[in-house]
Amino acid sequence: MKDKLIIFDTTLRDGEQSPGASMTRDEKVRIAKTLELMRVDVIEAGFPIASPGDFESVRAVAQSVKDSTVCGLARTSDEDIDRAAEALKPANSSRIHTFIATSPIHMERKLRMQPEQVLEQAIHAVKRARQYTDNVEFSPEDAGRSEIDFLCRIIEAVIDAGASTINIPDTVGYNVPEQFGNTITQLIERVPNADKAVFSVHCHNDLGLAVANSLAAVMAGARQVECTINGLGERAGNASLEEIVMAVRTRQDIFPCDTNLDTTQIMNNSRLVSNITGFPVQPNKAVVGANAFAHESGIHQDGVIKSRETYEIMRAEDVGWQTNRLVMGKHSGRNAFKTRLKELGHEFENDEDLNESFRRFKDLADKKHEIFDEDLQSLVSDGLLEAENERFKFVSMKVGLETGMTPEAQVNLTVEGKEKSGNAQGDGPVDAIFKAIESVVDSGCKVQLYSVNAITDGTDALGEVTVRVSKDGRIVNGMGADTDIITASAKAYINAINRVSSPIQRAHPQV
C-alpha cells in the first residue's frame, strides 16, 4: 500500500492573512464545512490569541467540524498555548501547532534571543501543549534559511518533548526544489528520532515555487503538506491545495503516496473561498481557473475531440467541473434550493434566513434564464455580507451616461435606518456612483483595487465586483453581486465601507 499524504489546510489561518481577506466567524465555519466535505485531514482554523474574534472563530469551527482534525496556531508562550487549547476544547479531534523562529536573521533581529534560548522555549512549548492534547505540531519558522545543524538539534529535542508532527516552513519562499528536497532528506536521515514524527512542509510562493518545493519535499519523505485553497496567503500566497493534490493524484506513477481527498469538491471550495474573500481566481490558474480545461487552438480542439487524453491529463469532472445535477430556475422550489445549497456546503440556521435567501434567488431567477452553482454561492455570500453590518445600506440609484457628457449618479442609502441621498459626477459611471456614496457617508476611504468578475457565461451573467479600500492603515475587501455591474459596484463599495467602519478589528497574527 502507498503512504498516506496528509493534507493540512491553512486557508482559514495563513490564507486569511492576505491583506483584505479577513473572514468572519460564520464565513470560516462555511469554508471549514466544505473542507470537511472534501475530506481534508487537518483544518488550521486560526490563531486564537490574535483577537477575540479569531478565538471565537476557532471555537466555532471546532464545534462544527466532526470528521477533520481542527488545529489552532500558537507561539511558544504559555498564554498562546493556553488560549489555543481553550478554543479547541469542543473539537472531536484537535491539534495545537506551535512555532518559533530558528534562522539566524530571525533569532537575532526579531526575537533577540540566543539559539539556546530558542531551543529551551521550543521544548517548553511542546511540553505545555502536550498537557492538552497528544497531537502537537512544531514549526521552526524560517527553516528554509536556518542552519541545518541547529534544525537537527531542535527537531530532535521537540520530538523527545512530545511533538508528533514536525513542519519545515519555507516562510519567505526562498528555497528552490532541489535544495528544499535535500533539506528534508538530511533532516529525516540525521535526526535520530525522526521515525517518531510525521515530517511536514509549509511553502510560500514568493518566487512562484511553493508547489514545486512542496512536491520535492514529498518525494524526499515529507508526508504532510500545508496548503491553501487557490494558493491564498500572505504576500504571494501559499502552496495551492488543488495543485498539490492533483499533481500527486495524476502522477501516481512517480509519487509513493496519495491523499484521501474527494477531489470532486475542489471547484466548490475554490469558488466559495473566492466569493468570501473577494479574491478572484485568475483564468489561467491551474486546475480551478476558467481556462484550465478550455481549448482554443484548432490543433488542440481537434485532438480533444478525437481523444480527450491528447491534451488533457486530468478529467475536468474529477475536480468538480461538471454540470448541475439540479437545474435551478424561476420555477424551482424552496426545497430544491435548500437541498442544492446544502450539497454546496451551506446550511441555513433558521427559516428566516432560508426565506430571505430564497426571495433573493427568485429575484435573480427573474433576471436570468438558468441559475448555476456559482450564482448560488455568490448570491448567498452577497446576502451574508449585507446582513453582516448594515450601518450603511444600499436602496436604489440612478446613473446618467451619454457620449460627450460627464457621467452623473444619484444614490439612495439608509444610514443607521434613515434614508439619505447623494449626487455626484465622475470620470465614469462607477467613479460617479462611488463619489455619490461618499457624499453621503464621508468615509475617507481610498480605493486600492476595483475588480469585476463574471460568475457565469453569457450576457445575463451575475457580475461580482470586489472593491479593496484602505483607511488609517486598515485594508478591507468589499463584495457585491448583481446582473447589473454598476449596481454590483455600489453594493461592493458600501460593503467595504461597512467593514472598514466596523469597531471589530482583527489583529494581524504575527504582530
TIBAPA-920869 format. One record per residue (C-alpha): x, y, z; chain; residue in one letter. Coordinates in steps of 0.001 Angstrom, whole numbers, plus 524288, in hexadecimal, padded with zeros to 5 digits. Last residue first. Example, Ala and Ser with C-alpha at 12.3 -4.5 7.8 and 13.67 -1.06 7.14 Angstrom:
# TIBAPA-920869
83566 7FBDC 81BE4 A S
8300C 7EE6C 81E78 A A
This chain:
# TIBAPA-920869
808C6 8A189 83BE2 A V
808E5 893D0 8364D A Q
7FA5E 89117 83686 A P
7F632 89E3C 830B8 A H
7EBE9 8A382 839F2 A A
7DDDA 8A2A4 83561 A R
7D5F6 8AEE8 836B3 A Q
7C82D 8AFBB 83C2D A I
7C409 8BE06 83C94 A P
7BE85 8BCA0 82EC9 A S
7C0E3 8C865 82616 A S
7CA23 8C0F3 81D14 A V
7BFF9 8B647 81B89 A R
7B486 8BF4F 81904 A N
7BCA5 8C718 80F53 A I
7C063 8BA97 80812 A A
7B21F 8B64C 80770 A N
7AE41 8C3AC 8022F A I
7B8AD 8C2A0 7F79B A Y
7B46C 8B4E1 7F3E9 A A
7A603 8B88E 7F35F A K
7A8E0 8C442 7EA97 A A
7B13A 8BBF1 7E19A A S
7A6BA 8B15A 7E0B4 A A
79CFB 8BBE8 7DCD0 A T
7A657 8C0C5 7D257 A I
7A8D2 8B2C9 7CDAD A I
79A60 8AF9E 7CBBC A D
797D5 8A0F5 7CD24 A T
79B22 8A301 7DB71 A D
7A5B0 89F86 7E527 A A
7ACF0 8A7AB 7EF2B A G
7B9A2 8A5E8 7F67A A M
7C18D 8AE50 7FFA0 A G
7CFBD 8ABC2 802C3 A N
7D6A4 8B1CF 80E60 A V
7E381 8B8BB 8112D A I
7E674 8BFF4 81DDB A R
7F1A2 8C9B7 81DEF A G
7E922 8D54D 8219B A D
7DF92 8D219 816BB A K
7E146 8C8D6 80B61 A S
7D7D7 8C3D8 80127 A V
7D707 8B77E 7F8EB A R
7CB12 8B6A2 7F025 A V
7C6E9 8A986 7EAA7 A T
7BBFC 8A8A6 7E0AC A V
7B476 89C64 7DCFE A E
7AC57 89CAA 7D0AE A G
7A182 892A2 7CF53 A L
7A189 88EC0 7C120 A A
79650 8933A 7B86F A D
79FA0 89648 7AD38 A T
7A487 88853 7AD75 A G
7ADCC 88022 7B586 A D
7ADDA 87F19 7C455 A T
7B38F 88695 7CFC1 A I
7B842 89215 7C7A0 A A
7C2F9 89871 7CFCC A N
7C50C 8A6FD 7D177 A V
7D05D 8AC60 7D97E A S
7D2F6 8B990 7DFAE A Y
7DF1C 8BAF2 7E80A A L
7E503 8C500 7F114 A Q
7D967 8CE08 7F34A A V
7DC74 8D7EB 7FDFA A K
7D2B8 8D939 80915 A C
7CF43 8E65B 80F14 A G
7C218 8E113 8134D A S
7B9EE 8ED1C 80FE7 A D
7AD6F 8E4D7 8100B A V
7A45E 8ECF6 80785 A V
7AD84 8F3EE 7FE19 A S
7B5A5 8E789 7FE3D A E
7AA5B 8DFF8 7F830 A I
7A959 8EA0C 7ED4B A A
7B811 8E93B 7EB53 A K
7B758 8DA79 7E9F8 A F
7ABD3 8DBB6 7E081 A I
7B325 8E587 7D814 A A
7BF90 8DD51 7D7A4 A D
7B774 8D1A5 7D37D A V
7B055 8D96B 7C8F1 A P
7BCDC 8DF4A 7C37B A G
7C5C0 8EAD8 7C60F A D
7BC6C 8EF41 7D094 A G
7B0E5 8F7E4 7D41B A Q
7A9FB 8F79A 7E12E A A
79CE4 8F6C9 7E806 A N
79913 8F1E3 7F584 A G
78D00 8ECA9 7FC2B A S
78967 8E96D 80A2F A K
7801A 8DFAD 8106D A E
780D7 8DDF7 81F1E A K
782DF 8D039 824A7 A G
790E4 8D1CD 82931 A E
79402 8D86B 81C44 A V
78A87 8D3BB 811DE A T
78F29 8D624 8042A A L
78A0C 8DC95 7F7C5 A N
793B2 8DF42 7ECDF A V
793C8 8E927 7E1DE A Q
79E10 8E837 7D75A A A
7A339 8F0D2 7CC8B A E
7AC11 8ED93 7C0FC A P
7B26E 8F94D 7BA60 A T
7ACD9 8FB0B 7ACA9 A M
7B314 8F816 79F6E A G
7AC08 8EB13 79E18 A T
7A121 8EA0D 7A805 A E
7A073 8E3B8 7B562 A L
796F4 8E75C 7C03A A G
796BD 8DE1E 7CBED A V
78B74 8DC13 7D561 A K
78C92 8D4E8 7E229 A M
784E4 8CCF6 7EC04 A S
784CE 8C846 7FA18 A V
792B0 8C4A7 7FE10 A F
794F5 8C361 80CA7 A K
79E79 8CA74 81585 A F
79EB6 8C650 823D6 A R
79AC2 8B8EA 81F11 A E
7A5D1 8B054 823DB A N
7A5DC 8A1CA 82120 A E
79872 8A11B 81AD6 A A
79D15 8A6BF 80DED A E
7A8FD 89DFF 80DCA A L
7A086 8921F 810A3 A L
797D3 89565 80514 A G
7A37D 896FE 7FC17 A D
7A8E9 889E8 80077 A S
79BCB 8834C 7FE0B A V
79A87 88907 7F059 A L
7A8B7 88630 7ED06 A S
7A729 87800 7F0DB A Q
79A71 876C2 7E950 A L
79FD6 87D66 7DD30 A D
7ABC2 8748C 7DD18 A E
7A2D4 868C3 7DE18 A D
79BB2 86D28 7D1D5 A F
78E91 873DC 7D03A A I
787CA 87330 7C306 A E
77FD7 87D12 7BB34 A H
7847A 888E3 7C2E3 A K
77DA0 89557 7C767 A K
771A1 88ED5 7CD65 A D
77AAE 88484 7D31F A A
78217 88F3A 7DA4F A L
775DC 893F8 7E12E A D
77227 885CB 7E417 A K
77F80 8834C 7EA34 A F
77E6E 88FA4 7F26F A R
77162 88AC1 7F797 A R
7778F 87D77 7FA55 A F
7825C 88435 80202 A S
7784E 88B67 80A48 A E
77033 87F1A 80C5D A N
77BF6 876E7 81040 A L
780F4 8812D 819BD A D
7737C 88213 8200D A E
77210 87356 82055 A D
77DF1 871E0 8292D A N
78C7A 86EF7 8293E A E
78D27 86C72 81AA8 A F
796EB 86256 81601 A E
7A19E 86517 80C21 A H
7AB14 85A9B 8077C A G
7A7E6 85A09 7F903 A L
79F4E 84E1D 7FB36 A E
79800 85610 80571 A K
79656 860C5 7FB4E A L
7904E 856F5 7F1F3 A R
786E0 851D1 7FC2B A T
78230 85F4E 80073 A K
77F54 8638A 7F282 A F
778BD 8569D 7EF42 A A
7707C 85804 7FB9E A N
76CBE 86625 7F8AF A R
767B8 862D9 7EB37 A G
76D51 864D4 7DDB5 A S
764AA 86BA1 7D3B4 A H
76D5F 877A3 7D2B8 A K
77933 86F41 7CFB3 A G
78221 864E5 7D543 A M
78594 858E7 7CD57 A V
7891F 84E90 7D74D A L
794C4 845A8 7D4F7 A R
79C48 85182 7D0AD A N
7A638 84FD9 7C5DC A T
7B406 84BE6 7C8E4 A Q
7C145 851C6 7CBD9 A W
7C29C 84BB5 7D959 A G
7D0D2 8475F 7D9AC A V
7CEA7 839D3 7D3DE A D
7C49B 83F1A 7CA32 A E
7CF37 846B4 7C2F8 A A
7D646 839F1 7C063 A R
7E4DF 83B52 7C219 A M
7F05A 83A6F 7B893 A I
7E8E9 8418B 7ADDD A E
7EF18 843DE 7A088 A Y
7EF20 836C8 79986 A T
7E7BB 83069 7A4C3 A E
7DAC1 835CA 79FEA A R
7DB53 82DA8 79394 A S
7D619 83188 78635 A K
7CF3A 83DD6 78ADA A I
7DAD4 840F4 79394 A V
7E456 83FFA 78826 A G
7DC2E 8487F 77F29 A D
7DAA1 852C0 789B6 A Q
7E940 852CE 78C65 A H
7ECA5 85497 77E07 A I
7E25A 85F20 77C9F A G
7E7CE 86689 78840 A S
7DCEF 86B20 79132 A E
7DC74 86098 79B9D A H
7D6A5 86274 7A922 A A
7D97F 85928 7B475 A F
7E10C 8627F 7BD45 A A
7DB3A 86E6D 7B679 A N
7D1D1 87222 7C173 A A
7DC8C 86FC9 7CB77 A G
7DAB2 864B1 7D537 A V
7E4CC 85A74 7D113 A V
7F00E 863C7 7CE00 A A
7ECDD 8723C 7CDF9 A K
7EB73 87769 7C00F A N
7DED2 87ED2 7C2DD A P
7E423 8853E 7CF3D A Q
7DBE4 881D3 7DB2B A V
7D550 88DD3 7E0F5 A P
7D8D6 891EC 7EEE7 A F
7CC58 8973E 7F526 A G
7CF03 88F66 80174 A T
7C1A7 888EF 80274 A I
7BF25 88712 7F3FA A N
7CCE3 88221 7F0F5 A S
7CC7C 878C3 7FC71 A V
7BF48 87387 7F7F8 A L
7C383 87241 7E9CF A R
7CFBC 86A86 7ED3E A S
7C89F 861D3 7F6D9 A N
7BE24 85E18 7ECF4 A N
7C892 85C0A 7E292 A M
7D02D 85296 7EB38 A I
7C485 84A59 7EF79 A Q
7C676 84031 7E4AD A T
7D3F5 83DFB 7EA8A A T
7CEA3 835FD 7F5D5 A D
7DB43 835F2 7FD86 A L
7E19E 829BB 8031B A N
7EF25 82D93 7FE72 A T
7F97B 82595 7F75F A D
80742 82093 7F9A7 A C
81353 81B4D 7F2AC A P
81250 825B7 7E7F5 A F
81806 821A5 7DAD0 A I
80DA3 819DE 7D385 A D
8032A 81FE8 7DC1A A Q
8051F 82C24 7D41B A R
7F6FF 830C8 7D2DC A T
7F3B3 82F28 7E14C A R
8005B 8357F 7E617 A V
7FF2B 840E7 7DC9B A A
7F08C 841BF 7DF63 A M
7F26F 84314 7EE0D A V
7FD8B 84CE6 7ED62 A I
7F6DB 8553C 7E2FC A E
7E9CE 85586 7EA1D A E
7F025 858DB 7F70B A L
7F7E8 8644D 7F189 A S
804CA 866B6 7F863 A A
803DA 873A3 7FF57 A N
801F2 881C8 7FB46 A G
8099A 88C6D 7F467 A A
8095E 8951F 80099 A R
801E9 88DAF 80B11 A E
7F8AB 88305 806C5 A G
7EF22 87DAE 7FCC2 A L
7F458 872D7 7F3F5 A G
7E6A4 870E3 7EE4C A N
7E310 868E9 7FA6F A I
7EE8E 8686A 803BF A T
7FA18 85F8B 806A3 A C
80161 85845 81144 A E
806C0 84B73 80C1C A V
80841 83F6A 8149C A Q
80FFF 8331E 8117F A R
81D78 838CD 80F00 A A
82699 82E28 809F7 A G
82F58 83410 7FF86 A A
824FB 83299 7F4D5 A M
81BB6 83A18 7FDA3 A V
825F5 844BD 7FF6C A A
82778 84635 7F0BD A A
818A7 84758 7EFEB A L
81893 8525D 7F9E0 A S
823A9 8598A 7F2FF A N
81CA2 858B6 7E5E7 A A
80FD4 85D50 7EBF6 A V
81620 868F7 7F2B7 A A
81F25 86C84 7E764 A L
81956 8793C 7E22D A G
824B7 88108 7E7AF A L
81CF9 886A5 7F330 A D
81439 87A94 7F39D A N
814DE 87635 801AC A H
8173A 8683B 805CD A C
8126D 860C6 811BB A H
8183F 8532D 812C9 A V
8158A 84766 81B81 A S
81D5A 83C68 82188 A F
81565 83292 82951 A V
81BD0 82F24 83639 A A
821BC 8236D 83D53 A K
82A29 81F26 831C3 A D
8320B 82BAE 832F4 A A
83770 8271A 84016 A N
845D8 827AC 83C46 A P
844BA 83424 83414 A V
84EF4 8328E 8295C A R
847CB 82AC7 81EDF A E
83A82 83192 81FDC A I
84102 83EE2 820EF A L
84A4C 83C4F 815A8 A Q
83F78 837D7 80C75 A T
836F7 8438B 80FEC A I
84232 84CEB 80D19 A T
84527 845E6 80040 A N
83719 847EE 7FBE4 A G
83870 8565E 7FEF5 A F
8450E 857C5 7F726 A Q
83FE8 85066 7EB5A A E
8330B 857DB 7EBA9 A P
837EA 865D5 7ED7B A V
83773 86CDC 7FA86 A N
8349B 87B0B 7FDEE A Y
825CC 87AF8 7FF11 A G
8260E 88342 80B66 A V
820F9 87940 81514 A T
826D2 86D32 80ECB A D
820BE 865D3 81A0E A P
8251C 85872 81EFF A I
81A19 85277 82707 A N
81D27 847EC 830EF A I
81133 84015 83504 A T
81060 83787 84123 A S
8169B 8412F 84AA0 A A
81851 83AD2 85800 A G
82450 84089 85EBD A A
82D1F 8366E 8582E A D
827CD 83B27 84B2D A I
82A98 84916 84FA9 A V
838D5 845DC 852B6 A A
83BB6 83E91 84619 A E
835E1 849C8 83E4C A I
83DC1 853F6 845CB A I
84AAC 84D24 843B8 A R
84876 849B7 83556 A C
8443C 8579B 83259 A L
8506F 85CC8 83912 A F
85919 85454 83062 A D
85193 85816 82426 A I
8534F 866AC 8261C A E
84685 86DCE 823AA A S
842B8 874E1 8171E A R
83813 86B67 812B9 A G
834C7 868E7 820F1 A A
82EEE 87692 8215A A D
82668 87284 82CE9 A E
82A7F 865E7 833A2 A P
81CE0 85FC6 833E6 A S
817BE 85669 83E44 A F
80B3E 84E7C 83D9C A E
80499 84898 84973 A V
7FA2E 83DEE 84937 A N
7FAC4 837A5 856AE A D
7F254 842B5 85BDA A T
7F0FF 84C1A 86763 A Y
7FD02 84940 86FC6 A Q
8042F 84699 86311 A R
8034F 8551E 8600B A A
80B63 8581D 86C32 A R
815C8 84E3D 8685A A K
81653 853BE 85A87 A V
817BC 8619B 85F99 A A
8227E 85E4A 86955 A H
82A78 8573E 85EF0 A I
8293A 862C7 8559C A A
82CDB 86C96 86030 A Q
83907 864F2 863D9 A E
83D9F 86432 855CC A L
83AFA 872AB 8537E A V
842C1 8760C 85FAE A Q
84E02 86D88 85B03 A E
84DBA 87450 84DC7 A P
84F15 881C6 85421 A Q
8435F 88AD1 8540B A M
840A2 8983B 84E55 A R
83402 8928F 848CE A L
83384 89B07 83CB2 A K
84178 89F10 8397C A R
849EB 8943C 83F15 A E
840E4 88882 83EFE A M
83AA2 88C76 8321F A H
84773 88F11 82AF8 A I
84DEA 882BA 8305E A P
84271 87A2A 82C1C A S
83B40 872BD 836DB A T
82E59 879EA 838AD A A
82480 8743F 84240 A I
81847 86C46 83FC3 A F
80CFC 86551 84647 A T
80221 85DA6 83FAF A H
7F82D 85836 8493E A I
7EFEB 84D47 843A4 A R
7E1E0 8493C 84627 A S
7D8C6 83DDD 8433F A S
7CA82 83DF7 8475A A N
7CC08 84C96 84984 A A
7C4B7 853C6 8546C A P
7D13C 856F1 85C17 A K
7D876 85D1F 85095 A L
7D6AA 86B41 854EE A A
7DB91 8683C 862A2 A E
7E775 860FE 85D80 A A
7EAF2 86C66 854A9 A A
7E9E5 875E5 86011 A R
7F285 86D61 86895 A D
7FCB0 86C69 85DD2 A I
7FD15 87AF0 85B2D A D
7FD87 87EA5 86999 A E
80867 874D6 86C66 A D
810F8 87B02 861F6 A S
8163F 872A8 856D9 A T
80DEF 878EA 84C3E A R
800E4 872B5 849DD A A
7F91A 86DDF 83E30 A L
7EC57 86671 83FD5 A G
7E916 859B3 83908 A C
7DC52 8529B 83658 A V
7DD83 8443E 83274 A T
7D374 840B4 8281B A S
7C747 83855 82A6B A D
7BEC8 8403E 833C7 A K
7C005 84E8E 82FF4 A V
7B5F5 857D9 835B5 A S
7BA65 8596D 843CF A Q
7C8DD 85AAF 8405D A A
7C531 8644C 8358E A V
7BDB9 86C94 83F73 A A
7C914 86BF4 8490D A R
7D2B8 87049 83EA0 A V
7C9BE 87B7E 83AC9 A S
7C794 87FA1 848DF A E
7D640 88068 84B33 A F
7D82E 887E6 83E79 A D
7CDE6 891C0 84282 A G
7D3C3 89368 85008 A P
7E0AD 896CF 84956 A S
7EDD4 890F5 845BE A A
7EE35 8872B 850FA A I
7E5A5 87D67 849AF A P
7EDE1 87CE0 83D33 A F
7E501 876B1 83324 A G
7DD75 86AC9 82E6F A A
7E898 86223 82A02 A E
7E0A7 8572A 823E0 A I
7E71F 849C3 82416 A V
7E390 83DC0 81BFA A D
7DBE5 84428 810F6 A V
7D0BC 83B00 80D85 A R
7CA8F 843A8 802E9 A M
7BE52 84499 80B6E A L
7C72F 848DD 81699 A E
7CCA1 853A3 80DF7 A L
7BE94 85773 80AA8 A T
7BB47 85822 81923 A K
7C775 8602B 81C13 A A
7C3D7 86A06 81184 A I
7B667 86C5C 81746 A R
7BBF6 86CD2 8251E A V
7C5EB 87700 8211B A K
7BB49 87F37 81AE5 A E
7B335 87E73 82756 A D
7BEA2 88320 82F9E A R
7C185 88E70 82682 A T
7CC9B 88E1E 81CD2 A M
7D854 896DB 81ACF A S
7DCD0 89717 80C91 A A
7DFF4 8A593 80B48 A G
7EEA7 8A3E2 80BEC A P
7F16F 89532 80B47 A S
7F245 89041 81951 A Q
7E5AE 888A1 8175E A E
7ECE9 87EC7 80F19 A G
7F64A 87C36 81A47 A D
7EB3B 8790E 823B5 A R
7DE79 87519 81D2B A L
7E55B 87081 810CB A T
7EEA7 8682D 818F2 A T
7EB1E 85AC8 8139B A D
7F350 84F52 81839 A F
7F2A7 84435 80E6D A I
7F8D9 837B0 81374 A I
7FF61 82F68 808FB A L
7FC4C 82127 80BC7 A K
806D8 81772 80849 A D
80458 80DE4 7FD47 A K
80000 80000 80000 A M
